[in-house]
Amino acid sequence: MSDKDQELLDQILRETEARKSRNPVSEESLDLNVQDTSVTESVSAENPVSESAAEQAVNPEKDSETGLQQVISAQHAEASEPQPVSDTGTETGASTEEIPDSEAESAAHAEEAAVQTVQKPTKQPGVQSVQGAPKKRKKKIVRKKFSFVDVLRGLFPWKGDSVLEGTRKVVFLVSIIGFSICLNQVVTYYYGRYRNQEIYGEIQNEIGDIAIPEPEGSDSAEGSVTEYLELSELGEKLLAKNPDSVGYISIPGTKVNYPVVQRKDPNDGNGYYLYRSFNGEDNDAGSIFLDYRCYFDDTVDGKRTYKNSTNLVIYGHNMNDSSMFGSLKYYKNDYSYYEQHPLIVLNSCYETYTYKIFGFYICDSEDETDTRFDYWNTLNFQTEDEFYDYVNKVKRRTLRHTNVDVKYGDQLLTLSTCHGSFESAKLVVMARMLRPGEDPYEGTTGSELNDNVLWPTIYYRWNSNTYDPDAPFIPYGPAEDSTDAVTDTTAPDNKKEEEDSAE
């Protein structure tokens, strides 16, 4: 090697070391550059393509270093040209031209700029990045605007719907309507119960301080016309809340503890309070009300205007929670209930009356057969026979025989409510007024189950007819003092015997 060549090589090495000191490059990177250069040169010899493409085929991750390698290759090419080698291995024809300092500095600056400009992308775990690859754009979700038309199309049958789709929508709509109706009924029922308890709770709290007299008899059941009556404290409070108030009823020891109202209207007297509460609100529980045809301590300016009806008929609903007349069903269901609760206290706005229960039975309000009994239509009795005929019909139907006697002249009290035996079933509790000086509980113990009950005809559709019209029967009235038992003269099978007896 000639001295000029040696000087040129030393100059190149000095410049290279100077560049390394300004921008150090790891030995591993230089080795990779050398390998990549050799691979690129071999590929270029076999298939003349661009050096950058060859390097990309060998190692795609080195695309960013292509500019640096090209700069180094160009510098080597300019620094020295290949010299022919003699057979003895010595170089001949070496160039003595020196690289201008300006060109060397230019190449150094270019290499430095390429190193500083090209940086490897930072890799993230599980993510491969390629230099120059287009970035993926996130798809923008476009929300469909709300439309009432679309809602209606989803609910109601629409033009273009298939038969199956139209049927599905119709069934869905019918279900929604049915559910809404049921929900409304349930809410109305329970809200009505709540309001009823609230209304009557307030009344019961107000009258709680008023002492109800001990049960005692009355000298006059019907009362004398032109008799003057003094308005009680209870009557004042009731009339102040509702002018239709006629009194207050209670069965000691039960939930029956309510004011009694009466609507004197021939057209809707018994229907007005059927679904109205005491304060006039619409309510399924209704009120406890007296039959509009009855007279019960009716006064004008404190003076009685009519005699009291011989049979006072009071109505009330049979509620599932035992409110109103709902507790009356226990007289039928519980054999011991009667002897625990045999008395009824009925206050008018002026007086207090006590009644002893003597019978309770099931009746059909729509009965048109021989077992028909219009208990609610007999409010007064013109004769003694009419009276005993009525109370003996009660005795044949009662579920238990009591030891309470009933005599002509006794004022009767009838409590009527519905019952679940059948659609038109009524549960009726009958009582008569306590007589003056009588023991309130006399005859209310030792009751017995009636084993020969006269049921309404409809009852025998589901039960066998076990009623025996010829069975021994001790009626109320004069025959009650006799030891001779009588048969049922009102039974259909004994009509001929009844006619013979009348003759």
PASEFI-269544 format. One record per residue (C-alpha): residue number from 1; x, y, z. Coordinates in steps of 0.2 Angstrom, whole numbers, always signed. Layout:
VOTOR;NUM;X;Y;Z;
...
//
This chain:
VOTOR;1;+0;+0;+0;
VOTOR;2;+7;+17;-5;
VOTOR;3;+9;+31;+7;
VOTOR;4;-6;+41;-1;
VOTOR;5;-17;+26;+1;
VOTOR;6;-12;+24;+19;
VOTOR;7;-15;+43;+23;
VOTOR;8;-32;+42;+15;
VOTOR;9;-37;+27;+25;
VOTOR;10;-30;+35;+41;
VOTOR;11;-41;+51;+37;
VOTOR;12;-56;+40;+34;
VOTOR;13;-53;+31;+51;
VOTOR;14;-51;+48;+60;
VOTOR;15;-67;+55;+53;
VOTOR;16;-76;+39;+57;
VOTOR;17;-70;+40;+75;
VOTOR;18;-75;+58;+76;
VOTOR;19;-92;+54;+70;
VOTOR;20;-93;+40;+83;
VOTOR;21;-88;+52;+97;
VOTOR;22;-102;+64;+91;
VOTOR;23;-116;+51;+90;
VOTOR;24;-110;+34;+97;
VOTOR;25;-118;+19;+89;
VOTOR;26;-117;+2;+97;
VOTOR;27;-106;-12;+90;
VOTOR;28;-122;-22;+88;
VOTOR;29;-130;-10;+76;
VOTOR;30;-114;-8;+66;
VOTOR;31;-113;-27;+64;
VOTOR;32;-131;-27;+59;
VOTOR;33;-127;-14;+46;
VOTOR;34;-113;-24;+39;
VOTOR;35;-123;-39;+38;
VOTOR;36;-138;-30;+30;
VOTOR;37;-126;-22;+17;
VOTOR;38;-118;-39;+12;
VOTOR;39;-135;-47;+10;
VOTOR;40;-142;-32;+0;
VOTOR;41;-126;-33;-12;
VOTOR;42;-129;-52;-15;
VOTOR;43;-147;-49;-18;
VOTOR;44;-143;-35;-30;
VOTOR;45;-131;-46;-40;
VOTOR;46;-144;-59;-43;
VOTOR;47;-159;-48;-46;
VOTOR;48;-156;-30;-50;
VOTOR;49;-168;-21;-39;
VOTOR;50;-166;-6;-27;
VOTOR;51;-155;-7;-12;
VOTOR;52;-169;-2;-1;
VOTOR;53;-181;-15;-7;
VOTOR;54;-167;-29;-5;
VOTOR;55;-164;-23;+13;
VOTOR;56;-183;-23;+16;
VOTOR;57;-184;-41;+10;
VOTOR;58;-170;-46;+22;
VOTOR;59;-176;-37;+37;
VOTOR;60;-191;-26;+37;
VOTOR;61;-188;-19;+54;
VOTOR;62;-172;-11;+47;
VOTOR;63;-181;+1;+34;
VOTOR;64;-177;+15;+46;
VOTOR;65;-158;+13;+44;
VOTOR;66;-158;+12;+25;
VOTOR;67;-153;+31;+24;
VOTOR;68;-138;+28;+35;
VOTOR;69;-131;+13;+26;
VOTOR;70;-133;+22;+9;
VOTOR;71;-123;+37;+16;
VOTOR;72;-109;+25;+22;
VOTOR;73;-108;+16;+6;
VOTOR;74;-107;+32;-4;
VOTOR;75;-93;+38;+7;
VOTOR;76;-83;+22;+4;
VOTOR;77;-86;+23;-14;
VOTOR;78;-80;+40;-15;
VOTOR;79;-65;+37;-4;
VOTOR;80;-57;+24;-14;
VOTOR;81;-60;+15;-30;
VOTOR;82;-56;-4;-31;
VOTOR;83;-38;-7;-37;
VOTOR;84;-32;-21;-47;
VOTOR;85;-22;-34;-37;
VOTOR;86;-6;-42;-44;
VOTOR;87;-3;-60;-44;
VOTOR;88;+9;-58;-29;
VOTOR;89;-6;-50;-19;
VOTOR;90;+1;-31;-20;
VOTOR;91;-11;-17;-25;
VOTOR;92;-8;-8;-41;
VOTOR;93;-15;+8;-49;
VOTOR;94;-22;+15;-32;
VOTOR;95;-29;+32;-34;
VOTOR;96;-19;+46;-26;
VOTOR;97;-34;+58;-26;
VOTOR;98;-39;+65;-9;
VOTOR;99;-57;+67;-4;
VOTOR;100;-60;+86;-2;
VOTOR;101;-63;+91;+16;
VOTOR;102;-80;+99;+11;
VOTOR;103;-87;+83;+4;
VOTOR;104;-81;+73;+19;
VOTOR;105;-90;+85;+31;
VOTOR;106;-105;+85;+20;
VOTOR;107;-106;+66;+21;
VOTOR;108;-103;+66;+40;
VOTOR;109;-117;+79;+42;
VOTOR;110;-129;+68;+31;
VOTOR;111;-125;+53;+41;
VOTOR;112;-128;+62;+58;
VOTOR;113;-144;+69;+52;
VOTOR;114;-150;+52;+46;
VOTOR;115;-145;+44;+63;
VOTOR;116;-154;+58;+72;
VOTOR;117;-170;+58;+61;
VOTOR;118;-173;+39;+59;
VOTOR;119;-178;+31;+76;
VOTOR;120;-185;+14;+79;
VOTOR;121;-203;+14;+85;
VOTOR;122;-206;+9;+103;
VOTOR;123;-214;-8;+103;
VOTOR;124;-229;-12;+115;
VOTOR;125;-232;-29;+121;
VOTOR;126;-242;-39;+109;
VOTOR;127;-242;-26;+96;
VOTOR;128;-232;-26;+80;
VOTOR;129;-229;-9;+72;
VOTOR;130;-223;-6;+54;
VOTOR;131;-215;+10;+49;
VOTOR;132;-225;+19;+36;
VOTOR;133;-241;+7;+38;
VOTOR;134;-257;+17;+38;
VOTOR;135;-265;+19;+55;
VOTOR;136;-282;+11;+58;
VOTOR;137;-296;+22;+61;
VOTOR;138;-310;+18;+74;
VOTOR;139;-327;+16;+66;
VOTOR;140;-338;+30;+72;
VOTOR;141;-354;+23;+79;
VOTOR;142;-369;+33;+73;
VOTOR;143;-384;+32;+84;
VOTOR;144;-401;+31;+76;
VOTOR;145;-412;+46;+81;
VOTOR;146;-427;+42;+92;
VOTOR;147;-443;+41;+83;
VOTOR;148;-461;+38;+89;
VOTOR;149;-466;+31;+73;
VOTOR;150;-453;+17;+75;
VOTOR;151;-460;+13;+92;
VOTOR;152;-478;+12;+85;
VOTOR;153;-472;+1;+72;
VOTOR;154;-465;-11;+85;
VOTOR;155;-481;-11;+95;
VOTOR;156;-495;-10;+82;
VOTOR;157;-498;-21;+67;
VOTOR;158;-491;-11;+52;
VOTOR;159;-492;-12;+33;
VOTOR;160;-480;-25;+27;
VOTOR;161;-479;-35;+43;
VOTOR;162;-480;-54;+40;
VOTOR;163;-495;-64;+47;
VOTOR;164;-484;-71;+61;
VOTOR;165;-477;-53;+66;
VOTOR;166;-495;-46;+65;
VOTOR;167;-502;-60;+76;
VOTOR;168;-488;-58;+89;
VOTOR;169;-491;-39;+90;
VOTOR;170;-510;-42;+93;
VOTOR;171;-507;-55;+106;
VOTOR;172;-495;-43;+115;
VOTOR;173;-507;-29;+115;
VOTOR;174;-521;-39;+122;
VOTOR;175;-510;-45;+136;
VOTOR;176;-505;-27;+140;
VOTOR;177;-523;-22;+140;
VOTOR;178;-528;-37;+151;
VOTOR;179;-513;-34;+163;
VOTOR;180;-518;-15;+165;
VOTOR;181;-536;-19;+169;
VOTOR;182;-531;-32;+182;
VOTOR;183;-518;-20;+189;
VOTOR;184;-530;-6;+190;
VOTOR;185;-543;-17;+199;
VOTOR;186;-530;-23;+212;
VOTOR;187;-523;-5;+215;
VOTOR;188;-541;+1;+217;
VOTOR;189;-546;-13;+229;
VOTOR;190;-531;-11;+240;
VOTOR;191;-532;+8;+240;
VOTOR;192;-550;+7;+244;
VOTOR;193;-547;-4;+259;
VOTOR;194;-533;+8;+265;
VOTOR;195;-545;+23;+263;
VOTOR;196;-559;+14;+272;
VOTOR;197;-548;+10;+287;
VOTOR;198;-542;+28;+287;
VOTOR;199;-559;+35;+287;
VOTOR;200;-567;+24;+300;
VOTOR;201;-551;+24;+310;
VOTOR;202;-553;+43;+313;
VOTOR;203;-572;+41;+317;
VOTOR;204;-568;+26;+330;
VOTOR;205;-554;+37;+338;
VOTOR;206;-567;+51;+340;
VOTOR;207;-581;+41;+348;
VOTOR;208;-568;+31;+358;
VOTOR;209;-571;+42;+373;
VOTOR;210;-590;+41;+372;
VOTOR;211;-595;+27;+385;
VOTOR;212;-607;+15;+377;
VOTOR;213;-620;+10;+390;
VOTOR;214;-621;-8;+397;
VOTOR;215;-633;-18;+387;
VOTOR;216;-650;-15;+394;
VOTOR;217;-668;-17;+388;
VOTOR;218;-680;-4;+381;
VOTOR;219;-697;-1;+387;
VOTOR;220;-703;+3;+369;
VOTOR;221;-696;-6;+354;
VOTOR;222;-706;+4;+341;
VOTOR;223;-707;+20;+351;
VOTOR;224;-722;+32;+352;
VOTOR;225;-726;+44;+339;
VOTOR;226;-724;+62;+345;
VOTOR;227;-711;+56;+358;
VOTOR;228;-697;+68;+360;
VOTOR;229;-679;+62;+359;
VOTOR;230;-663;+70;+365;
VOTOR;231;-649;+70;+353;
VOTOR;232;-634;+61;+360;
VOTOR;233;-616;+66;+360;
VOTOR;234;-612;+52;+348;
VOTOR;235;-627;+58;+337;
VOTOR;236;-620;+75;+336;
VOTOR;237;-603;+69;+330;
VOTOR;238;-610;+58;+317;
VOTOR;239;-622;+70;+310;
VOTOR;240;-609;+84;+309;
VOTOR;241;-599;+72;+298;
VOTOR;242;-613;+65;+287;
VOTOR;243;-632;+71;+288;
VOTOR;244;-637;+53;+282;
VOTOR;245;-630;+46;+298;
VOTOR;246;-644;+36;+308;
VOTOR;247;-633;+27;+321;
VOTOR;248;-618;+16;+326;
VOTOR;249;-617;-3;+326;
VOTOR;250;-605;-14;+335;
VOTOR;251;-603;-32;+340;
VOTOR;252;-592;-33;+355;
VOTOR;253;-576;-42;+352;
VOTOR;254;-577;-41;+333;
VOTOR;255;-572;-29;+320;
VOTOR;256;-590;-24;+317;
VOTOR;257;-589;-6;+324;
VOTOR;258;-595;+6;+311;
VOTOR;259;-607;+21;+309;
VOTOR;260;-624;+17;+300;
VOTOR;261;-631;+28;+286;
VOTOR;262;-647;+28;+277;
VOTOR;263;-652;+36;+260;
VOTOR;264;-670;+40;+259;
VOTOR;265;-672;+38;+241;
VOTOR;266;-684;+26;+233;
VOTOR;267;-675;+26;+216;
VOTOR;268;-657;+22;+223;
VOTOR;269;-659;+21;+242;
VOTOR;270;-650;+4;+244;
VOTOR;271;-638;+7;+230;
VOTOR;272;-631;+24;+235;
VOTOR;273;-619;+18;+249;
VOTOR;274;-616;+1;+242;
VOTOR;275;-600;+8;+234;
VOTOR;276;-597;+24;+244;
VOTOR;277;-588;+27;+260;
VOTOR;278;-595;+36;+275;
VOTOR;279;-589;+52;+268;
VOTOR;280;-596;+50;+251;
VOTOR;281;-580;+44;+242;
VOTOR;282;-581;+30;+229;
VOTOR;283;-575;+15;+238;
VOTOR;284;-577;-4;+234;
VOTOR;285;-580;-7;+253;
VOTOR;286;-595;+4;+254;
VOTOR;287;-603;+8;+270;
VOTOR;288;-614;+0;+283;
VOTOR;289;-632;+6;+278;
VOTOR;290;-650;+4;+284;
VOTOR;291;-663;-1;+271;
VOTOR;292;-671;+15;+264;
VOTOR;293;-688;+8;+269;
VOTOR;294;-685;+6;+287;
VOTOR;295;-689;+19;+301;
VOTOR;296;-676;+20;+315;
VOTOR;297;-679;+35;+327;
VOTOR;298;-684;+47;+314;
VOTOR;299;-687;+64;+321;
VOTOR;300;-691;+82;+316;
VOTOR;301;-685;+95;+328;
VOTOR;302;-682;+81;+341;
VOTOR;303;-700;+74;+340;
VOTOR;304;-702;+56;+333;
VOTOR;305;-712;+56;+317;
VOTOR;306;-714;+37;+314;
VOTOR;307;-714;+21;+324;
VOTOR;308;-698;+11;+322;
VOTOR;309;-699;-3;+309;
VOTOR;310;-702;-20;+317;
VOTOR;311;-688;-28;+307;
VOTOR;312;-673;-17;+304;
VOTOR;313;-662;-23;+289;
VOTOR;314;-644;-17;+288;
VOTOR;315;-632;-21;+274;
VOTOR;316;-613;-22;+273;
VOTOR;317;-600;-30;+262;
VOTOR;318;-591;-46;+267;
VOTOR;319;-573;-40;+265;
VOTOR;320;-559;-53;+265;
VOTOR;321;-549;-44;+279;
VOTOR;322;-565;-46;+290;
VOTOR;323;-569;-27;+289;
VOTOR;324;-586;-21;+287;
VOTOR;325;-597;-36;+289;
VOTOR;326;-583;-48;+285;
VOTOR;327;-582;-55;+302;
VOTOR;328;-600;-62;+301;
VOTOR;329;-594;-77;+291;
VOTOR;330;-586;-84;+307;
VOTOR;331;-604;-87;+314;
VOTOR;332;-605;-100;+300;
VOTOR;333;-587;-107;+300;
VOTOR;334;-583;-107;+319;
VOTOR;335;-595;-116;+330;
VOTOR;336;-589;-108;+345;
VOTOR;337;-590;-90;+338;
VOTOR;338;-608;-87;+342;
VOTOR;339;-607;-90;+361;
VOTOR;340;-592;-79;+361;
VOTOR;341;-601;-65;+352;
VOTOR;342;-620;-67;+355;
VOTOR;343;-625;-48;+357;
VOTOR;344;-626;-33;+345;
VOTOR;345;-627;-15;+351;
VOTOR;346;-636;-3;+340;
VOTOR;347;-636;+15;+344;
VOTOR;348;-647;+28;+335;
VOTOR;349;-642;+46;+336;
VOTOR;350;-653;+47;+352;
VOTOR;351;-654;+30;+360;
VOTOR;352;-645;+14;+363;
VOTOR;353;-652;-4;+359;
VOTOR;354;-646;-21;+363;
VOTOR;355;-650;-37;+353;
VOTOR;356;-648;-55;+356;
VOTOR;357;-643;-66;+341;
VOTOR;358;-655;-81;+339;
VOTOR;359;-651;-88;+321;
VOTOR;360;-640;-86;+306;
VOTOR;361;-642;-95;+289;
VOTOR;362;-638;-95;+270;
VOTOR;363;-651;-88;+258;
VOTOR;364;-652;-86;+239;
VOTOR;365;-657;-69;+235;
VOTOR;366;-663;-74;+217;
VOTOR;367;-672;-90;+222;
VOTOR;368;-688;-93;+213;
VOTOR;369;-692;-110;+219;
VOTOR;370;-701;-117;+234;
VOTOR;371;-686;-113;+246;
VOTOR;372;-688;-94;+242;
VOTOR;373;-687;-83;+257;
VOTOR;374;-687;-64;+255;
VOTOR;375;-681;-60;+272;
VOTOR;376;-677;-42;+267;
VOTOR;377;-695;-38;+261;
VOTOR;378;-703;-40;+278;
VOTOR;379;-701;-25;+288;
VOTOR;380;-717;-25;+298;
VOTOR;381;-729;-38;+304;
VOTOR;382;-747;-35;+303;
VOTOR;383;-752;-51;+313;
VOTOR;384;-745;-63;+326;
VOTOR;385;-746;-77;+313;
VOTOR;386;-736;-67;+301;
VOTOR;387;-723;-64;+314;
VOTOR;388;-721;-82;+319;
VOTOR;389;-721;-88;+301;
VOTOR;390;-706;-77;+298;
VOTOR;391;-696;-81;+313;
VOTOR;392;-699;-100;+311;
VOTOR;393;-693;-99;+293;
VOTOR;394;-677;-92;+301;
VOTOR;395;-677;-106;+313;
VOTOR;396;-678;-120;+300;
VOTOR;397;-663;-112;+290;
VOTOR;398;-652;-108;+305;
VOTOR;399;-635;-117;+305;
VOTOR;400;-636;-118;+324;
VOTOR;401;-651;-120;+336;
VOTOR;402;-649;-107;+350;
VOTOR;403;-659;-106;+367;
VOTOR;404;-664;-88;+364;
VOTOR;405;-683;-87;+363;
VOTOR;406;-693;-76;+351;
VOTOR;407;-710;-69;+355;
VOTOR;408;-722;-58;+346;
VOTOR;409;-719;-40;+349;
VOTOR;410;-700;-42;+349;
VOTOR;411;-691;-30;+337;
VOTOR;412;-680;-39;+325;
VOTOR;413;-663;-34;+318;
VOTOR;414;-657;-42;+302;
VOTOR;415;-639;-41;+296;
VOTOR;416;-636;-45;+278;
VOTOR;417;-620;-48;+268;
VOTOR;418;-614;-58;+253;
VOTOR;419;-606;-75;+255;
VOTOR;420;-595;-86;+244;
VOTOR;421;-606;-102;+244;
VOTOR;422;-613;-97;+227;
VOTOR;423;-615;-81;+216;
VOTOR;424;-631;-75;+224;
VOTOR;425;-628;-82;+241;
VOTOR;426;-632;-71;+257;
VOTOR;427;-626;-74;+274;
VOTOR;428;-640;-67;+286;
VOTOR;429;-638;-65;+305;
VOTOR;430;-655;-62;+315;
VOTOR;431;-657;-55;+332;
VOTOR;432;-671;-49;+343;
VOTOR;433;-671;-34;+355;
VOTOR;434;-666;-37;+373;
VOTOR;435;-682;-36;+384;
VOTOR;436;-683;-24;+399;
VOTOR;437;-674;-32;+414;
VOTOR;438;-668;-47;+404;
VOTOR;439;-651;-55;+407;
VOTOR;440;-642;-51;+391;
VOTOR;441;-633;-68;+390;
VOTOR;442;-648;-79;+395;
VOTOR;443;-651;-92;+381;
VOTOR;444;-635;-88;+372;
VOTOR;445;-626;-104;+379;
VOTOR;446;-628;-122;+375;
VOTOR;447;-632;-120;+356;
VOTOR;448;-633;-135;+345;
VOTOR;449;-629;-139;+327;
VOTOR;450;-644;-140;+316;
VOTOR;451;-644;-157;+308;
VOTOR;452;-659;-153;+297;
VOTOR;453;-655;-137;+288;
VOTOR;454;-667;-130;+275;
VOTOR;455;-655;-124;+261;
VOTOR;456;-660;-115;+246;
VOTOR;457;-663;-126;+230;
VOTOR;458;-647;-120;+222;
VOTOR;459;-637;-128;+236;
VOTOR;460;-642;-145;+231;
VOTOR;461;-634;-144;+214;
VOTOR;462;-617;-148;+223;
VOTOR;463;-624;-156;+239;
VOTOR;464;-636;-170;+242;
VOTOR;465;-653;-165;+248;
VOTOR;466;-654;-172;+266;
VOTOR;467;-668;-160;+272;
VOTOR;468;-682;-170;+280;
VOTOR;469;-698;-160;+281;
VOTOR;470;-706;-173;+292;
VOTOR;471;-692;-172;+305;
VOTOR;472;-697;-166;+323;
VOTOR;473;-697;-147;+324;
VOTOR;474;-701;-136;+339;
VOTOR;475;-707;-119;+332;
VOTOR;476;-707;-102;+340;
VOTOR;477;-723;-96;+347;
VOTOR;478;-738;-104;+357;
VOTOR;479;-733;-121;+350;
VOTOR;480;-715;-119;+358;
VOTOR;481;-723;-122;+376;
VOTOR;482;-730;-139;+370;
VOTOR;483;-720;-155;+371;
VOTOR;484;-727;-161;+354;
VOTOR;485;-716;-159;+340;
VOTOR;486;-723;-152;+323;
VOTOR;487;-718;-156;+305;
VOTOR;488;-713;-143;+292;
VOTOR;489;-730;-136;+286;
VOTOR;490;-721;-125;+274;
VOTOR;491;-711;-138;+265;
VOTOR;492;-717;-142;+247;
VOTOR;493;-721;-160;+250;
VOTOR;494;-733;-155;+264;
VOTOR;495;-744;-143;+254;
VOTOR;496;-759;-154;+255;
VOTOR;497;-757;-157;+274;
VOTOR;498;-756;-138;+276;
VOTOR;499;-772;-135;+266;
VOTOR;500;-781;-149;+276;
VOTOR;501;-775;-141;+293;
VOTOR;502;-781;-124;+287;
VOTOR;503;-798;-131;+284;
//
